[in-house]
Amino acid sequence: MLNDLIEKRKKVLAESEQHKDRRNELNALASKNARERNTLNTQTREFVEEAQQHKEQRDKINEEVQALKDQRNDFNDKANTLFEEIESFKKEHGNLQNRGIKELQKQIEHLEFKQQTEVYSTDKERELIEKIKQLKATAKDQEAELEQNKEMRTKLTDAREFRRLASDIHKEVTEKAEAAQQHHDLMVESYRKADKSREEADLAHQQFVEAQESADEEHKQFIACQKELRDYDKVISGLRKKTKKTKVTKEQKAVRKEAERVFQQFRDGEKITTDDLLLLQRAKLI
């Protein structure tokens, strides 16, 4: 029975070591997943902060763009008012029968904008440039005629200046709008990266939880094995003590029997040795 218990204890001990090793492996894996999760969460926060910075820059520039647009529109309104007064003057005097300067200016600006923003073949671009040149020449002729009138000359000069200021501001509006769009694109990209790293962080956290739960279960099994080992140790120890006690009792009986035999020899007058005396003392017969 004792040997059976010892063999069973060995099996439980091996099982306990397996649970301990697996628990340690899973705890190491959980720690690794936790570190990855924390790194990804930090990365996510950084991406969100970058996105917020780009958003703030975009909104700031858009406010500047709106303010510039208001200025541009104000200059254009002033120019349009003057051009309308010039057109009224032309109609009243009936000297200029061609297309109005205001309309010419608008068409010139439209064609120049197309030239700057669209791609043309060499022949088409040359044709567009020639058309702009002709319109400018026509506008210049009409302006030259109007400039003969001092009042109209002043209004025409002011209208040109307002148009120039509006054009300069429009260029700035375009540049700032492009900058705002760049910040917007960077903001969207940063949010996309944040979403991706957040998903990866969530996955790492889920893996952490699973590994930790498995480690906890292995630890419970390890503790259960340890308790079972202690129980086996108690039983085995008890059996060993009992076996030892039984062995001692048998030895004592054998010693007593031998001592009684030697004592009988002593009583019968036979010589006994020193060892025999020690045996009698041990058996407490003398």
Secondary structure, DSSP 4 states (H G I P E B T S, - for coil): -HHHHHHHHHHHHHHHHHHHHHHHHHHHHHHHHHHHHHHHHHHHHHHHHHHHHHHHHHHHHHHHHHHHHHHHHHHHHHHHHHHHHHHHHHHHH----S--HHHHHHHHHHHHHHHHHS---HHHHHHHHHHHHHHHHHHHHHHHHHTTSHHHHHHHHHHHHHHHHHHHHHHHHHHHHHHHHHHHHHHHHHHHHHHHHHHHHHHHHHHHHHHHHHHHHHHHHHHHHHHHHHHHHHHHHHHHHHHHHHHHHHHHHHHHHHHHHHHHHHHTT----HHHHHHHHHTT--
